[in-house]
Amino acid sequence: MKGPNNAARRIITTVLGLALMTVLASACRSAPPYQGLEADAVFEMAVEAFEDEEWGDARDALEHFLTTYAGHGQAAEARMLLARTYYNRGEYLSAADEFQRFLQLYPSHGLAPEASLGVCRSYVELAPHPQRDQQYTERARDACRTTRNEFEGMNVAEEADELRAKMTNRLAESEYLIGRHYQRRNAHDSAILYFQDLVDFYPESDWAPRGFLALYRSYRAIRWDEEAEEVRDRLLFLYPDSEAAQELRAEDDGL
């Protein structure tokens, strides 16, 4: 039996050569660009990728750096940069975990205030619409309160307190919406529970006056007149200039 002729051999050789080049090119592409580099070079590459907003490359380089050179002098900065990278990628739960890990590892570091605010901000981004489960809203409020308390007098504390107030309002709004859901269906006993929680736990929120007014109306609806009058007096005393107080006075005038 005859073997392949010269032309066929050339074709086979070409095909094998192309296949080998493809394998080699694929291997080169799969190899991390920082492979074989020293720690400082890897860190510089990560910083450059971060500044260029190449979040995936920055994450990969930083994770490699922290895994390979955990005791390096720039490990703290790398940990912070990794947390910020996750945040910028929109991976807020991973960002919160990394910021928290930074605080656990470097509680006295100069970047600790930023890390604490990072936890606060990350959970704020995860906080859902008031009509949904508010687990992350509660975490955000608590994290922001911690930042405010631990770093009082610093800029991070001021921002954290603003975010804490925002999350408190969202939690209060959630209580109000659930209460109104029951109130519209004449389930006043259930509505009263939610409105009472609103005015008890979130008195500083923007929703507290509305909670008092709604609570007053539910008590009136079930003819608990003594309780209704007590709520009415509290609303007018605590929030005399609120829209809810004005609406209540208008109702009184119409009686």
VEXDREN-2710 file (C-alpha; in Angstrom, 1 decimal):
% VEXDREN-2710
k/r/px/py/pz
1/MET/0.0/0.0/0.0
2/LYS/1.4/3.4/-1.0
3/GLY/1.9/6.1/1.6
4/PRO/0.7/9.7/1.0
5/ASN/2.3/11.6/-1.8
6/ASN/4.3/14.8/-1.3
7/ALA/1.2/17.1/-1.6
8/ALA/-0.7/15.1/0.9
9/ARG/2.3/15.1/3.3
10/ARG/2.5/18.9/3.0
11/ILE/-1.2/19.3/3.8
12/ILE/-0.9/17.0/6.8
13/THR/2.2/18.9/8.0
14/THR/0.4/22.2/7.6
15/VAL/-2.6/21.0/9.5
16/LEU/-0.5/19.6/12.4
17/GLY/1.5/22.8/12.5
18/LEU/-1.6/24.9/12.7
19/ALA/-3.1/22.7/15.4
20/LEU/0.1/23.0/17.5
21/MET/0.1/26.8/17.1
22/THR/-3.5/26.9/18.3
23/VAL/-2.7/24.8/21.4
24/LEU/0.3/26.9/22.2
25/ALA/-1.7/30.2/21.7
26/SER/-4.5/28.8/23.9
27/ALA/-2.0/27.9/26.6
28/CYS/-0.4/31.4/26.4
29/ARG/-3.9/33.0/26.7
30/SER/-4.8/30.9/29.7
31/ALA/-1.7/31.7/31.6
32/PRO/-2.0/34.7/34.0
33/PRO/0.0/37.7/32.7
34/TYR/1.6/38.0/36.2
35/GLN/2.9/34.4/36.3
36/GLY/6.6/34.4/37.2
37/LEU/6.5/38.1/38.3
38/GLU/7.8/39.2/41.7
39/ALA/5.3/40.5/44.4
40/ASP/5.9/44.2/43.7
41/ALA/5.4/43.7/40.0
42/VAL/2.1/41.9/40.5
43/PHE/0.8/44.6/42.9
44/GLU/1.8/47.3/40.3
45/MET/-0.1/45.4/37.6
46/ALA/-3.2/45.2/39.9
47/VAL/-3.0/48.9/40.6
48/GLU/-2.7/49.7/36.9
49/ALA/-5.7/47.5/36.0
50/PHE/-7.7/49.1/38.8
51/GLU/-6.9/52.6/37.6
52/ASP/-7.8/51.6/34.0
53/GLU/-11.2/50.3/35.4
54/GLU/-10.3/46.8/34.2
55/TRP/-12.1/45.3/37.2
56/GLY/-11.7/41.6/36.2
57/ASP/-8.0/41.9/35.6
58/ALA/-7.6/43.8/38.9
59/ARG/-9.5/41.2/40.8
60/ASP/-7.5/38.3/39.4
61/ALA/-4.2/40.0/40.1
62/LEU/-5.1/41.0/43.6
63/GLU/-6.4/37.6/44.6
64/HIS/-3.2/36.1/43.2
65/PHE/-1.2/38.6/45.2
66/LEU/-3.0/38.0/48.5
67/THR/-2.9/34.3/48.1
68/THR/0.8/34.1/47.2
69/TYR/2.2/37.0/49.2
70/ALA/-0.1/37.2/52.2
71/GLY/2.7/38.6/54.4
72/HIS/3.8/41.3/52.0
73/GLY/4.1/44.9/53.3
74/GLN/1.3/46.0/50.9
75/ALA/-1.1/43.3/51.8
76/ALA/-3.4/45.7/53.6
77/GLU/-3.6/48.1/50.6
78/ALA/-4.2/45.1/48.3
79/ARG/-7.0/43.9/50.5
80/MET/-8.6/47.3/50.4
81/LEU/-8.2/47.5/46.6
82/LEU/-9.8/44.1/46.2
83/ALA/-12.8/45.2/48.3
84/ARG/-13.1/48.4/46.2
85/THR/-12.8/46.3/43.0
86/TYR/-15.7/44.1/44.0
87/TYR/-17.7/47.2/44.8
88/ASN/-17.0/48.8/41.4
89/ARG/-18.0/45.5/39.7
90/GLY/-21.4/45.7/41.4
91/GLU/-20.6/42.6/43.5
92/TYR/-21.7/44.3/46.7
93/LEU/-22.0/41.2/49.0
94/SER/-18.4/40.2/48.1
95/ALA/-17.4/43.8/48.7
96/ALA/-19.0/43.9/52.1
97/ASP/-17.2/40.7/53.1
98/GLU/-13.8/42.0/51.9
99/PHE/-14.2/45.4/53.7
100/GLN/-15.2/43.5/56.8
101/ARG/-12.2/41.1/56.5
102/PHE/-10.0/44.2/56.2
103/LEU/-11.4/45.5/59.5
104/GLN/-10.8/42.1/61.2
105/LEU/-7.2/41.9/59.9
106/TYR/-6.2/45.6/60.2
107/PRO/-8.5/47.3/62.8
108/SER/-5.9/50.0/63.6
109/HIS/-4.9/50.7/60.0
110/GLY/-5.3/54.2/58.5
111/LEU/-7.7/52.8/56.0
112/ALA/-10.0/51.3/58.6
113/PRO/-12.5/54.2/58.4
114/GLU/-12.8/53.8/54.7
115/ALA/-13.3/50.1/55.1
116/SER/-16.0/50.6/57.7
117/LEU/-17.8/53.0/55.4
118/GLY/-17.3/50.5/52.6
119/VAL/-19.3/47.9/54.6
120/CYS/-22.1/50.5/55.1
121/ARG/-22.2/51.5/51.4
122/SER/-22.2/47.9/50.2
123/TYR/-25.2/46.9/52.2
124/VAL/-27.0/50.2/51.2
125/GLU/-26.6/49.1/47.6
126/LEU/-28.1/45.7/48.5
127/ALA/-31.1/47.3/50.3
128/PRO/-34.3/46.5/48.3
129/HIS/-37.5/48.3/47.5
130/PRO/-39.5/48.9/50.7
131/GLN/-42.1/46.3/49.6
132/ARG/-39.6/43.5/49.7
133/ASP/-37.8/41.7/52.5
134/GLN/-35.7/44.2/54.4
135/GLN/-32.9/42.0/55.7
136/TYR/-30.1/43.9/53.8
137/THR/-31.7/47.2/54.8
138/GLU/-31.4/46.3/58.4
139/ARG/-27.8/45.3/57.9
140/ALA/-27.1/48.5/56.1
141/ARG/-28.6/50.6/58.9
142/ASP/-26.6/48.7/61.6
143/ALA/-23.4/48.9/59.6
144/CYS/-23.8/52.6/59.0
145/ARG/-24.6/53.2/62.6
146/THR/-21.4/51.4/63.6
147/THR/-19.3/53.6/61.3
148/ARG/-20.9/56.7/62.7
149/ASN/-20.3/55.7/66.2
150/GLU/-16.7/54.4/65.8
151/PHE/-15.4/57.3/63.7
152/GLU/-17.4/60.2/65.1
153/GLY/-16.0/63.5/64.0
154/MET/-14.6/62.2/60.7
155/ASN/-16.1/62.7/57.2
156/VAL/-16.9/59.0/57.0
157/ALA/-19.1/59.3/60.1
158/GLU/-21.1/62.1/58.5
159/GLU/-21.8/60.2/55.3
160/ALA/-22.6/57.0/57.3
161/ASP/-25.1/58.8/59.4
162/GLU/-26.9/60.2/56.2
163/LEU/-27.0/56.6/54.9
164/ARG/-28.2/55.3/58.3
165/ALA/-31.1/57.8/58.2
166/LYS/-32.0/56.8/54.6
167/MET/-32.1/53.1/55.6
168/THR/-34.2/53.9/58.7
169/ASN/-36.7/55.7/56.5
170/ARG/-36.8/52.7/54.2
171/LEU/-37.5/50.4/57.1
172/ALA/-40.2/52.7/58.4
173/GLU/-41.8/53.0/55.0
174/SER/-41.9/49.2/54.8
175/GLU/-43.8/49.0/58.1
176/TYR/-46.2/51.7/56.9
177/LEU/-46.9/50.0/53.6
178/ILE/-47.6/46.7/55.3
179/GLY/-49.9/48.4/57.8
180/ARG/-51.8/50.2/55.1
181/HIS/-52.2/46.9/53.3
182/TYR/-54.1/45.5/56.2
183/GLN/-55.9/48.8/56.9
184/ARG/-57.4/48.9/53.4
185/ARG/-58.8/45.4/54.0
186/ASN/-60.3/46.5/57.3
187/ALA/-57.9/44.2/59.1
188/HIS/-57.3/46.9/61.7
189/ASP/-55.9/44.6/64.5
190/SER/-53.0/43.6/62.2
191/ALA/-52.6/47.2/60.9
192/ILE/-52.3/48.5/64.4
193/LEU/-49.4/46.2/65.1
194/TYR/-47.4/47.5/62.2
195/PHE/-48.2/51.2/62.8
196/GLN/-47.4/50.8/66.5
197/ASP/-44.0/49.3/65.6
198/LEU/-43.4/52.2/63.2
199/VAL/-44.0/54.9/65.7
200/ASP/-42.1/53.0/68.5
201/PHE/-39.0/52.0/66.6
202/TYR/-38.7/54.7/64.0
203/PRO/-39.8/57.9/65.7
204/GLU/-37.2/60.0/64.0
205/SER/-38.2/58.8/60.5
206/ASP/-40.2/60.8/58.0
207/TRP/-42.9/58.2/58.2
208/ALA/-43.6/58.5/61.9
209/PRO/-46.2/61.2/61.6
210/ARG/-48.1/59.2/59.0
211/GLY/-47.8/56.2/61.2
212/PHE/-49.5/58.1/64.0
213/LEU/-52.3/59.3/61.7
214/ALA/-52.9/55.8/60.3
215/LEU/-52.8/54.3/63.9
216/TYR/-55.4/56.9/65.0
217/ARG/-57.7/56.0/62.1
218/SER/-57.5/52.3/62.8
219/TYR/-58.4/52.9/66.4
220/ARG/-61.3/55.0/65.4
221/ALA/-62.5/52.4/63.0
222/ILE/-62.7/49.7/65.7
223/ARG/-64.2/52.3/68.2
224/TRP/-61.2/52.3/70.6
225/ASP/-61.8/56.0/71.2
226/GLU/-59.6/56.3/74.3
227/GLU/-56.6/54.9/72.4
228/ALA/-57.4/57.0/69.4
229/GLU/-57.4/60.2/71.4
230/GLU/-54.1/59.3/73.0
231/VAL/-52.5/58.7/69.6
232/ARG/-54.1/62.0/68.3
233/ASP/-52.5/64.0/71.2
234/ARG/-49.1/62.4/70.7
235/LEU/-49.1/63.2/66.9
236/LEU/-50.1/66.9/67.6
237/PHE/-47.5/67.2/70.3
238/LEU/-44.6/65.4/68.7
239/TYR/-45.1/66.5/65.1
240/PRO/-47.2/69.7/65.2
241/ASP/-46.0/71.0/61.8
242/SER/-46.2/67.8/59.9
243/GLU/-48.6/67.2/57.0
244/ALA/-50.2/64.4/59.0
245/ALA/-51.0/66.8/61.9
246/GLN/-52.5/69.3/59.5
247/GLU/-54.6/66.6/57.9
248/LEU/-55.8/65.5/61.4
249/ARG/-56.8/69.0/62.3
250/ALA/-58.7/69.3/59.0
251/GLU/-60.6/66.1/59.9
252/ASP/-61.4/67.5/63.3
253/ASP/-62.8/70.7/61.7
254/GLY/-65.0/68.6/59.5
255/LEU/-66.6/66.8/62.3
END
